[in-house]
Amino acid sequence: MSNMILACDSHSDAILNPNLLASPEIASGALPVHVEHGARSAAVAYNQALGATDAPIVIFAHHDVYLPPG
């Protein structure tokens, strides 16, 4: 079990891949990520993500952000 996971709702790999998934901590595997594709709303996606993990810390992020190192 990881003690932290990042949850994301995405409707577009063209946005997700060069942004959030290109973030150094995610690309290296240091920060696990759970992506929900095609949910009817962000609220539904985030609730599905919460149900899919047992990590005590869940970080929610949009697919169009880039997280710099650190």
Phi and psi in radians as a Rosetta constraint file:
Dihedral C 1 N 2 CA 2 C 2 CIRCULARHARMONIC -1.489 0.35
Dihedral N 2 CA 2 C 2 N 3 CIRCULARHARMONIC 2.564 0.35
Dihedral C 2 N 3 CA 3 C 3 CIRCULARHARMONIC -1.490 0.35
Dihedral N 3 CA 3 C 3 N 4 CIRCULARHARMONIC -0.070 0.35
Dihedral C 3 N 4 CA 4 C 4 CIRCULARHARMONIC -2.646 0.35
Dihedral N 4 CA 4 C 4 N 5 CIRCULARHARMONIC 2.470 0.35
Dihedral C 4 N 5 CA 5 C 5 CIRCULARHARMONIC -2.511 0.35
Dihedral N 5 CA 5 C 5 N 6 CIRCULARHARMONIC 2.626 0.35
Dihedral C 5 N 6 CA 6 C 6 CIRCULARHARMONIC -1.822 0.35
Dihedral N 6 CA 6 C 6 N 7 CIRCULARHARMONIC 2.278 0.35
Dihedral C 6 N 7 CA 7 C 7 CIRCULARHARMONIC -1.930 0.35
Dihedral N 7 CA 7 C 7 N 8 CIRCULARHARMONIC 2.415 0.35
Dihedral C 7 N 8 CA 8 C 8 CIRCULARHARMONIC -2.470 0.35
Dihedral N 8 CA 8 C 8 N 9 CIRCULARHARMONIC 2.495 0.35
Dihedral C 8 N 9 CA 9 C 9 CIRCULARHARMONIC -1.843 0.35
Dihedral N 9 CA 9 C 9 N 10 CIRCULARHARMONIC 2.242 0.35
Dihedral C 9 N 10 CA 10 C 10 CIRCULARHARMONIC -2.459 0.35
Dihedral N 10 CA 10 C 10 N 11 CIRCULARHARMONIC 2.461 0.35
Dihedral C 10 N 11 CA 11 C 11 CIRCULARHARMONIC -1.975 0.35
Dihedral N 11 CA 11 C 11 N 12 CIRCULARHARMONIC 0.015 0.35
Dihedral C 11 N 12 CA 12 C 12 CIRCULARHARMONIC -2.610 0.35
Dihedral N 12 CA 12 C 12 N 13 CIRCULARHARMONIC 1.992 0.35
Dihedral C 12 N 13 CA 13 C 13 CIRCULARHARMONIC -1.159 0.35
Dihedral N 13 CA 13 C 13 N 14 CIRCULARHARMONIC -0.446 0.35
Dihedral C 13 N 14 CA 14 C 14 CIRCULARHARMONIC -1.155 0.35
Dihedral N 14 CA 14 C 14 N 15 CIRCULARHARMONIC -0.434 0.35
Dihedral C 14 N 15 CA 15 C 15 CIRCULARHARMONIC -1.628 0.35
Dihedral N 15 CA 15 C 15 N 16 CIRCULARHARMONIC -0.770 0.35
Dihedral C 15 N 16 CA 16 C 16 CIRCULARHARMONIC -1.099 0.35
Dihedral N 16 CA 16 C 16 N 17 CIRCULARHARMONIC -0.864 0.35
Dihedral C 16 N 17 CA 17 C 17 CIRCULARHARMONIC -1.091 0.35
Dihedral N 17 CA 17 C 17 N 18 CIRCULARHARMONIC -0.817 0.35
Dihedral C 17 N 18 CA 18 C 18 CIRCULARHARMONIC -1.445 0.35
Dihedral N 18 CA 18 C 18 N 19 CIRCULARHARMONIC -0.070 0.35
Dihedral C 18 N 19 CA 19 C 19 CIRCULARHARMONIC -1.944 0.35
Dihedral N 19 CA 19 C 19 N 20 CIRCULARHARMONIC -1.668 0.35
Dihedral C 19 N 20 CA 20 C 20 CIRCULARHARMONIC -1.005 0.35
Dihedral N 20 CA 20 C 20 N 21 CIRCULARHARMONIC -0.834 0.35
Dihedral C 20 N 21 CA 21 C 21 CIRCULARHARMONIC -1.244 0.35
Dihedral N 21 CA 21 C 21 N 22 CIRCULARHARMONIC -0.254 0.35
Dihedral C 21 N 22 CA 22 C 22 CIRCULARHARMONIC -1.530 0.35
Dihedral N 22 CA 22 C 22 N 23 CIRCULARHARMONIC -0.112 0.35
Dihedral C 22 N 23 CA 23 C 23 CIRCULARHARMONIC -1.056 0.35
Dihedral N 23 CA 23 C 23 N 24 CIRCULARHARMONIC 2.351 0.35
Dihedral C 23 N 24 CA 24 C 24 CIRCULARHARMONIC -0.932 0.35
Dihedral N 24 CA 24 C 24 N 25 CIRCULARHARMONIC -0.778 0.35
Dihedral C 24 N 25 CA 25 C 25 CIRCULARHARMONIC -1.170 0.35
Dihedral N 25 CA 25 C 25 N 26 CIRCULARHARMONIC -0.538 0.35
Dihedral C 25 N 26 CA 26 C 26 CIRCULARHARMONIC -1.414 0.35
Dihedral N 26 CA 26 C 26 N 27 CIRCULARHARMONIC -0.823 0.35
Dihedral C 26 N 27 CA 27 C 27 CIRCULARHARMONIC -1.049 0.35
Dihedral N 27 CA 27 C 27 N 28 CIRCULARHARMONIC -0.590 0.35
Dihedral C 27 N 28 CA 28 C 28 CIRCULARHARMONIC -1.391 0.35
Dihedral N 28 CA 28 C 28 N 29 CIRCULARHARMONIC -0.234 0.35
Dihedral C 28 N 29 CA 29 C 29 CIRCULARHARMONIC 1.546 0.35
Dihedral N 29 CA 29 C 29 N 30 CIRCULARHARMONIC 0.005 0.35
Dihedral C 29 N 30 CA 30 C 30 CIRCULARHARMONIC -1.164 0.35
Dihedral N 30 CA 30 C 30 N 31 CIRCULARHARMONIC -0.564 0.35
Dihedral C 30 N 31 CA 31 C 31 CIRCULARHARMONIC -2.051 0.35
Dihedral N 31 CA 31 C 31 N 32 CIRCULARHARMONIC 1.904 0.35
Dihedral C 31 N 32 CA 32 C 32 CIRCULARHARMONIC -1.129 0.35
Dihedral N 32 CA 32 C 32 N 33 CIRCULARHARMONIC 2.583 0.35
Dihedral C 32 N 33 CA 33 C 33 CIRCULARHARMONIC -2.268 0.35
Dihedral N 33 CA 33 C 33 N 34 CIRCULARHARMONIC 2.464 0.35
Dihedral C 33 N 34 CA 34 C 34 CIRCULARHARMONIC -2.084 0.35
Dihedral N 34 CA 34 C 34 N 35 CIRCULARHARMONIC 2.068 0.35
Dihedral C 34 N 35 CA 35 C 35 CIRCULARHARMONIC -1.906 0.35
Dihedral N 35 CA 35 C 35 N 36 CIRCULARHARMONIC 2.231 0.35
Dihedral C 35 N 36 CA 36 C 36 CIRCULARHARMONIC -1.743 0.35
Dihedral N 36 CA 36 C 36 N 37 CIRCULARHARMONIC 2.150 0.35
Dihedral C 36 N 37 CA 37 C 37 CIRCULARHARMONIC -1.828 0.35
Dihedral N 37 CA 37 C 37 N 38 CIRCULARHARMONIC 2.373 0.35
Dihedral C 37 N 38 CA 38 C 38 CIRCULARHARMONIC 1.294 0.35
Dihedral N 38 CA 38 C 38 N 39 CIRCULARHARMONIC 0.314 0.35
Dihedral C 38 N 39 CA 39 C 39 CIRCULARHARMONIC -1.192 0.35
Dihedral N 39 CA 39 C 39 N 40 CIRCULARHARMONIC 2.651 0.35
Dihedral C 39 N 40 CA 40 C 40 CIRCULARHARMONIC -1.302 0.35
Dihedral N 40 CA 40 C 40 N 41 CIRCULARHARMONIC -0.239 0.35
Dihedral C 40 N 41 CA 41 C 41 CIRCULARHARMONIC -2.784 0.35
Dihedral N 41 CA 41 C 41 N 42 CIRCULARHARMONIC 2.836 0.35
Dihedral C 41 N 42 CA 42 C 42 CIRCULARHARMONIC -1.112 0.35
Dihedral N 42 CA 42 C 42 N 43 CIRCULARHARMONIC -0.658 0.35
Dihedral C 42 N 43 CA 43 C 43 CIRCULARHARMONIC -1.059 0.35
Dihedral N 43 CA 43 C 43 N 44 CIRCULARHARMONIC -0.768 0.35
Dihedral C 43 N 44 CA 44 C 44 CIRCULARHARMONIC -1.106 0.35
Dihedral N 44 CA 44 C 44 N 45 CIRCULARHARMONIC -0.799 0.35
Dihedral C 44 N 45 CA 45 C 45 CIRCULARHARMONIC -1.048 0.35
Dihedral N 45 CA 45 C 45 N 46 CIRCULARHARMONIC -0.795 0.35
Dihedral C 45 N 46 CA 46 C 46 CIRCULARHARMONIC -1.190 0.35
Dihedral N 46 CA 46 C 46 N 47 CIRCULARHARMONIC -0.634 0.35
Dihedral C 46 N 47 CA 47 C 47 CIRCULARHARMONIC -1.162 0.35
Dihedral N 47 CA 47 C 47 N 48 CIRCULARHARMONIC -0.668 0.35
Dihedral C 47 N 48 CA 48 C 48 CIRCULARHARMONIC -1.121 0.35
Dihedral N 48 CA 48 C 48 N 49 CIRCULARHARMONIC -0.710 0.35
Dihedral C 48 N 49 CA 49 C 49 CIRCULARHARMONIC -1.110 0.35
Dihedral N 49 CA 49 C 49 N 50 CIRCULARHARMONIC -0.722 0.35
Dihedral C 49 N 50 CA 50 C 50 CIRCULARHARMONIC -1.073 0.35
Dihedral N 50 CA 50 C 50 N 51 CIRCULARHARMONIC -0.648 0.35
Dihedral C 50 N 51 CA 51 C 51 CIRCULARHARMONIC -1.287 0.35
Dihedral N 51 CA 51 C 51 N 52 CIRCULARHARMONIC -0.293 0.35
Dihedral C 51 N 52 CA 52 C 52 CIRCULARHARMONIC -1.646 0.35
Dihedral N 52 CA 52 C 52 N 53 CIRCULARHARMONIC -0.016 0.35
Dihedral C 52 N 53 CA 53 C 53 CIRCULARHARMONIC -2.309 0.35
Dihedral N 53 CA 53 C 53 N 54 CIRCULARHARMONIC 2.697 0.35
Dihedral C 53 N 54 CA 54 C 54 CIRCULARHARMONIC -1.997 0.35
Dihedral N 54 CA 54 C 54 N 55 CIRCULARHARMONIC 0.214 0.35
Dihedral C 54 N 55 CA 55 C 55 CIRCULARHARMONIC -1.144 0.35
Dihedral N 55 CA 55 C 55 N 56 CIRCULARHARMONIC 2.388 0.35
Dihedral C 55 N 56 CA 56 C 56 CIRCULARHARMONIC -1.283 0.35
Dihedral N 56 CA 56 C 56 N 57 CIRCULARHARMONIC -0.340 0.35
Dihedral C 56 N 57 CA 57 C 57 CIRCULARHARMONIC -2.107 0.35
Dihedral N 57 CA 57 C 57 N 58 CIRCULARHARMONIC 2.143 0.35
Dihedral C 57 N 58 CA 58 C 58 CIRCULARHARMONIC -2.125 0.35
Dihedral N 58 CA 58 C 58 N 59 CIRCULARHARMONIC 2.171 0.35
Dihedral C 58 N 59 CA 59 C 59 CIRCULARHARMONIC -1.795 0.35
Dihedral N 59 CA 59 C 59 N 60 CIRCULARHARMONIC 2.272 0.35
Dihedral C 59 N 60 CA 60 C 60 CIRCULARHARMONIC -1.805 0.35
Dihedral N 60 CA 60 C 60 N 61 CIRCULARHARMONIC 2.324 0.35
Dihedral C 60 N 61 CA 61 C 61 CIRCULARHARMONIC -2.503 0.35
Dihedral N 61 CA 61 C 61 N 62 CIRCULARHARMONIC 2.613 0.35
Dihedral C 61 N 62 CA 62 C 62 CIRCULARHARMONIC -1.369 0.35
Dihedral N 62 CA 62 C 62 N 63 CIRCULARHARMONIC 2.726 0.35
Dihedral C 62 N 63 CA 63 C 63 CIRCULARHARMONIC -1.318 0.35
Dihedral N 63 CA 63 C 63 N 64 CIRCULARHARMONIC -0.183 0.35
Dihedral C 63 N 64 CA 64 C 64 CIRCULARHARMONIC -1.779 0.35
Dihedral N 64 CA 64 C 64 N 65 CIRCULARHARMONIC 0.308 0.35
Dihedral C 64 N 65 CA 65 C 65 CIRCULARHARMONIC -1.863 0.35
Dihedral N 65 CA 65 C 65 N 66 CIRCULARHARMONIC 2.680 0.35
Dihedral C 65 N 66 CA 66 C 66 CIRCULARHARMONIC -2.067 0.35
Dihedral N 66 CA 66 C 66 N 67 CIRCULARHARMONIC 2.206 0.35
Dihedral C 66 N 67 CA 67 C 67 CIRCULARHARMONIC -1.715 0.35
Dihedral N 67 CA 67 C 67 N 68 CIRCULARHARMONIC 1.973 0.35
Dihedral C 67 N 68 CA 68 C 68 CIRCULARHARMONIC -1.179 0.35
Dihedral N 68 CA 68 C 68 N 69 CIRCULARHARMONIC 2.901 0.35
Dihedral C 68 N 69 CA 69 C 69 CIRCULARHARMONIC -0.959 0.35
Dihedral N 69 CA 69 C 69 N 70 CIRCULARHARMONIC 2.570 0.35
